[in-house]
């Protein structure tokens, strides 16, 4: 089932000083999560490096103390997940 959100009118967006709004639904979100990430520098860099090494473009990044999430193209989602699993030695059989 497709979700629909009511967006502000174009006139309202112009009044707010906004430019163009583009909606992309062909995305995948990959995340690393763990309370042990607190105080461990370089964890996010390790994730970004794994995606870079596999030539996977990061479209957006969101972080918290215990989570780093990246949005990638939907067709690269599985490759991104596998790259991150390998980088953190989580790739099982």
N, C-alpha and C positions, 0 to 999 in steps of 0.2 A: 504494500500500500504506500502510495506517495504522500509524504508529509508536505503540507503547504503552510507557509508563514505569511502573515500579512505584513508587507513592507511599507514604509512611509512612501507617500507619493513623490514623484520626481520634483514637483514644485517645492515640497517640504525639504527634500534633500538639498536643492539649490539654496533655499533660505538658510540652511545650516552650513552652507559653504562646502558641501560635499560635491565631488565630481561624479564619476561613473560608478555604478555598482555592478559587479560581475559575480554571478553565482556559478560555482563549479561543483557539481555533484559527483564527478568521477575522481574521487580522492580516497586515500586510505590513511589511517592514522596508526603509527607504530610508536610504542612507548617502552621505556624501561622504568621499572617501579621497584622501590625497596627502601625500607627505613635505614638500611646500612649505607645508603648514598650520602646521608648527612655527614658533612665533614670529610668527604672523600673527593678531593679535587681531581679533575680530569675525566670523570665519568661521562659527562656530556660530550667532551671532546672525543672520547673513544667511540661513542655512538656516531658522531658526525663523521669521523674518519672512516668508519666502516661503510657508511653510505657513500662517502666520497670515493673510496677505493672501488666501489661497484658502479660508479658513475650514476648514482641515483640523486636526482635533484630534490632538495628539501624546499617545499613551498611555504611552510610555516613551522614555527617552533613555539612550544608552550612549556613552561617549567614550574615546578614547585620544589619544596625541600626534598621530597621523596619521589619525584617523577619528572621525566623529560619525555615529551611527546613531539613527534614530527609528522607533518602531513606531507605525503608524497602522492604522485599520480597513482590512480587505482591500479593500473596495469603493472606497476612496479611494487605493489604492496607485499606480495609474497617474497620477491627477491630482497626487499628491504628487511623483512622479518628474518629471513635466513642469514643475511649479512650481519645483522645485529646479534643473532644467536651465536654465530661463529665468533664474532668479536669478543663476546663475553663467555665463551666456552660453554654455551648452553645447547649447542647443536647435538641432539641425541640421535640414536639410530632410528 
